[in-house]
Amino acid sequence: MNNKKYSKITVLFILAIVLNIRDVQAAEPIDLKLALRPNQKYEMRLTSKTNSSQTEQGQVSKSVDEEIVEAVFHVEDVNAQGDVLMTVTFEKLQIKKKSPMSTIEFDSTKPDTGPSNQINSVYSALVGQSFKIKVASNGNILELLSIDDMVLKMAEKVIAAEDEKMDKRAIQKLNQKYGTREKRKEKLKKVIEMFFFGEEKIRSMMRAFIQVLPSGPVKIGDSWDGEIDIEDLQGSEINLKNILKNYEKDKAIIDSVYERSLDNKPIKHKTNPEMIFTKIDYSGTAQIDRSSGWIIRKEVKASLSAEFRHQGITTPISVNIVKTIEPAESIPSP
């Protein structure tokens, strides 16, 4: 009888110790920062799916965009302040866009299916291209470097692919249409920047790959500002709220949230002033490696409500986005 009594006391004693350790851990602040070393490499994959719908004159049209991007981050240098300079190289790309008007598919992992049009040739031209990014130790993006050169190289690849399919006379005629071959390339570069891979697209992509971390020690429940990783909202002064949810010996869990009705102060689309965002819901959870500050895995869900206002007609638009960021292995088809 006494043995059972002592056994119960022992269990309660151990439980009290465990709970006390957990309470101490919750009160213990931790440092989370990018602590990378030169020549380190991270191969990462971003998978995103966007479902959009708009209602016009009672008719609902829907579209689906699926995208898988695989990129290698190579650490070039880390300065005394902890700022990290990396070269980012796009290794693989899969695109599937379906709308009532058309379907576009591209898969860089299938070399036997070459570009059949200029859209696919632009996607093909991205693969193998590189640029540089400078990031602070708290994950803030300080600078995107050589984006201009990268897009110019893409334009050159697209034009070279076009020229291979034409005779010299047709090439000369096409160049004359733009003035010179260089002007033709500059025109295509602007198209790529506007509709495919401009700086805002690249920045939102990098924002998804690199988590914003606190500037100093934080405890469980502490929060700090972050930057939203949605292309259409880049530069819109929307600050996410990042919260340290939990941590273990090797990793930390960070929640990112933003929920706001924008009825009183709607946000205009940066490149299309006729589109107004009226509501944004965003939630994400990231697992961070505590030793390096790098993402182990991140999942994001966002829903946007918007209105397209043109010549007195308002078209409601809804957008739902799901993203996953993780180390790259084999890439499944979208």
ZATOR-488162 format. One record per residue (C-alpha): residue number from 0; x, y, z. Coordinates in steps of 0.001 Angstrom, whole numbers, plus 500000, padded with zeros to 6 digits. Each point is the difference from the previous one (the first is absolute). Last residue first. Example, Ala and Ser with C-alpha at 12.3 -4.5 7.8 and 13.67 -1.06 7.14 Angstrom:
BEGIN
  seq      px      py      pz
    1  513670  498940  507140
    0  498630  496560  500660
REM end
This chain:
BEGIN
  seq      px      py      pz
  333  501696  520471  439773
  332  502493  497238  499104
  331  502115  498840  502911
  330  503536  501388  500463
  329  502579  497622  501473
  328  501979  501477  502864
  327  499920  503678  500786
  326  499972  501159  503633
  325  496635  501535  500948
  324  497706  502944  499292
  323  496278  499390  499615
  322  497509  502540  498707
  321  496192  500177  499811
  320  498227  503006  498476
  319  496307  500844  499745
  318  498882  502951  497863
  317  496573  501636  499786
  316  498998  502618  497449
  315  496920  502243  499874
  314  499550  501956  496721
  313  498934  503649  500380
  312  498803  501910  496926
  311  500206  503822  499960
  310  502546  500112  497191
  309  502252  497426  501659
  308  500125  498867  503615
  307  501500  496569  500684
  306  499112  499059  503558
  305  502000  497896  502413
  304  499684  497337  502677
  303  503166  498156  500932
  302  500479  496623  501675
  301  503331  498755  501289
  300  501396  496675  501171
  299  503700  499444  500670
  298  502072  496962  500943
  297  503694  500059  500882
  296  502584  497268  500397
  295  503579  499838  501248
  294  500547  503720  499456
  293  503463  501342  500823
  292  500871  501725  503280
  291  503310  498082  500052
  290  500226  498358  503446
  289  496308  500332  500862
  288  498739  498317  496818
  287  496651  501680  499393
  286  496601  498326  499618
  285  497618  502479  498438
  284  496243  500403  500397
  283  497925  502335  497861
  282  496737  501893  500130
  281  498658  502779  497797
  280  496527  501528  499673
  279  499711  503131  497848
  278  496906  502053  499213
  277  499138  502915  497663
  276  502772  499885  497402
  275  499393  502516  497189
  274  500781  499357  496318
  273  499682  503042  497710
  272  503437  501195  501132
  271  501693  497074  498191
  270  503751  499959  500629
  269  499974  500417  503801
  268  496551  498516  500588
  267  498197  502549  502159
  266  499428  499364  503689
  265  496637  500813  501576
  264  499804  502326  503004
  263  496605  499904  501676
  262  498930  496755  498343
  261  503407  498393  500533
  260  498866  497181  502262
  259  502979  498555  501747
  258  501611  496724  500887
  257  503753  499517  500006
  256  501760  497076  501644
  255  503427  498340  500076
  254  500656  497105  502398
  253  503582  499061  500870
  252  501117  496584  501262
  251  503612  499640  501147
  250  502430  497154  499354
  249  502925  498046  501420
  248  499463  499919  503770
  247  496282  500683  499812
  246  498007  503139  499443
  245  496458  501299  500181
  244  497600  502557  498546
  243  502409  502866  499401
  242  497628  502483  498356
  241  500389  501869  496700
  240  497457  502762  499322
  239  499965  500870  496330
  238  500641  503568  498960
  237  498120  501309  496968
  236  501708  503082  498607
  235  498681  499396  496450
  234  503457  499574  498433
  233  499296  496437  498922
  232  496274  499203  500222
  231  499517  498474  496540
  230  503118  497842  500482
  229  498935  498377  503263
  228  502803  499378  502515
  227  498886  502404  502755
  226  502788  501619  502012
  225  500441  499391  503725
  224  499514  501878  503255
  223  500841  498552  503419
  222  498244  497882  502634
  221  500643  498416  503412
  220  497807  497030  500969
  219  502909  497687  500820
  218  502929  502218  500943
  217  502091  502185  497715
  216  503654  501128  499816
  215  500768  502779  497499
  214  499272  501193  496455
  213  497332  497331  499533
  212  500055  497853  496830
  211  498508  500583  496545
  210  499940  496607  498248
  209  501791  499493  496679
  208  498465  497870  497207
  207  496637  501804  499925
  206  501667  503418  499979
  205  502193  498756  497155
  204  496910  499263  497892
  203  498439  503342  500902
  202  503249  501707  498964
  201  500234  498118  496694
  200  496439  500937  499031
  199  500577  503619  501065
  198  503280  500170  498032
  197  498422  498840  496755
  196  499645  496361  498999
  195  496969  499423  497768
  194  497578  502730  498907
  193  501703  503366  500506
  192  503659  498957  500232
  191  499706  497523  497113
  190  498257  502628  497830
  189  502696  502572  500842
  188  502730  497529  499000
  187  498168  499313  496732
  186  500203  503673  499081
  185  503683  500133  500981
  184  500730  496974  497789
  183  498266  501550  496990
  182  501931  503204  500683
  181  503221  497972  499955
  180  499000  498284  496742
  179  499509  503408  498399
  178  497106  502280  499036
  177  497171  497916  501464
  176  498481  499037  496614
  175  503526  499972  498560
  174  500863  497096  502306
  173  497001  498038  498684
  172  500920  500635  496370
  171  503619  499014  500652
  170  498896  496764  501651
  169  497625  499183  497131
  168  502804  500524  497474
  167  502436  497900  501990
  166  497682  496974  500146
  165  497816  499345  503031
  164  499705  497250  502650
  163  503441  500600  501474
  162  499156  503699  500306
  161  497212  499289  502474
  160  502308  497992  502281
  159  502597  502791  499862
  158  497281  502524  500831
  157  498904  498010  503053
  156  503599  499523  501193
  155  500760  503715  499592
  154  496865  500950  501944
  153  501074  497700  502845
  152  503453  501582  500017
  151  498357  503427  500310
  150  497877  498686  502878
  149  503133  498869  501858
  148  501843  503252  499342
  147  497139  502035  501460
  146  499729  497695  503015
  145  503722  500591  500657
  144  499514  500712  503729
  143  496976  499816  502283
  142  500703  501986  503154
  141  499363  500151  503728
  140  497514  497153  500373
  139  499209  499746  503707
  138  500904  496568  501399
  137  501089  501169  503474
  136  503693  499593  499070
  135  499455  502356  497068
  134  499633  498636  496459
  133  501843  500853  496786
  132  498788  498239  496869
  131  501881  499113  496841
  130  498674  498857  496626
  129  500128  496768  498045
  128  498542  498432  496847
  127  500093  496230  499427
  126  496276  499731  499300
  125  498543  503429  499287
  124  500305  499604  496198
  123  497660  496997  500020
  122  497242  502090  501554
  121  500529  502660  497333
  120  499993  497313  497269
  119  496704  498706  501394
  118  498375  503385  499480
  117  501670  500478  496615
  116  498465  496828  498596
  115  500699  496260  499634
  114  502934  499857  502397
  113  501557  496521  500000
  112  498318  496833  501251
  111  502879  497499  500026
  110  501639  501940  502826
  109  497357  498889  502509
  108  501151  501333  503387
  107  499498  503566  498731
  106  496235  499494  500044
  105  497669  502530  498372
  104  496234  500046  499661
  103  497640  502735  498830
  102  496230  499551  499713
  101  497800  502625  498370
  100  496975  502308  500070
   99  497892  498461  502794
   98  503185  499886  502114
   97  502668  497406  500772
   96  503615  500753  500812
   95  502515  497223  500650
   94  503640  500853  500577
   93  502978  497865  500978
   92  503476  501427  500523
   91  503361  498518  500870
   90  503472  501253  500925
   89  499649  503728  500572
   88  503291  501228  501437
   87  500187  502341  503014
   86  503407  501420  500902
   85  500168  501043  503629
   84  501367  502959  501968
   83  499237  499793  503729
   82  500034  502958  502403
   81  501396  498884  503368
   80  501288  503446  500970
   79  503622  498861  499454
   78  499216  498869  496452
   77  498819  496591  498757
   76  501019  498972  496462
   75  499082  497795  497058
   74  497259  497785  501470
   73  498513  497921  497179
   72  496199  499792  499881
   71  498818  497415  497456
   70  496510  500366  498536
   69  497026  497768  499220
   68  496794  501679  498888
   67  496656  498211  499811
   66  496993  501927  498732
   65  496283  499368  499737
   64  497568  502654  498773
   63  496265  499247  499938
   62  497325  502151  498377
   61  496283  500504  500539
   60  497308  501975  498189
   59  496670  500844  501640
   58  497265  501606  497880
   57  497487  502331  501655
   56  501092  502992  497941
   55  503616  499388  501019
   54  500974  497860  502949
   53  503645  499149  500562
   52  501720  496872  501232
   51  503589  499170  500895
   50  501679  496864  501314
   49  503732  500331  500580
   48  502297  497033  500645
   47  503589  500327  501142
   46  502937  497649  500445
   45  503346  501540  500929
   44  502983  497633  500044
   43  503388  500488  501613
   42  503579  498869  499474
   41  502152  501612  502688
   40  503731  500447  499512
   39  502691  501059  502466
   38  503088  501451  498330
   37  500304  502897  502481
   36  498328  499393  503368
   35  496435  500698  501125
   34  498751  501226  503369
   33  496647  501527  499079
   32  498463  500976  503306
   31  497876  498598  502801
   30  501141  500734  503547
   29  498070  498403  502856
   28  498226  501356  503075
   27  499243  497637  502914
   26  496507  500555  501450
   25  498421  497171  498002
   24  502989  497787  500838
   23  499544  500662  503735
   22  496309  499070  499724
   21  500912  496782  498144
   20  502633  499137  502624
   19  497386  500569  502741
   18  497533  497747  498223
   17  502613  497250  499757
   16  500973  500395  503667
   15  496351  499873  501108
   14  499458  496872  497912
   13  503014  498358  501640
   12  498614  500781  503463
   11  496520  498799  499066
   10  501457  496712  498734
    9  502103  499589  503169
    8  496995  500713  502247
    7  497952  497398  498138
    6  502804  497415  500426
    5  500316  500877  503686
    4  496298  499237  500513
    3  500226  496800  497992
    2  503011  498893  502076
    1  498133  500855  503224
    0  497174  497657  499024
REM end
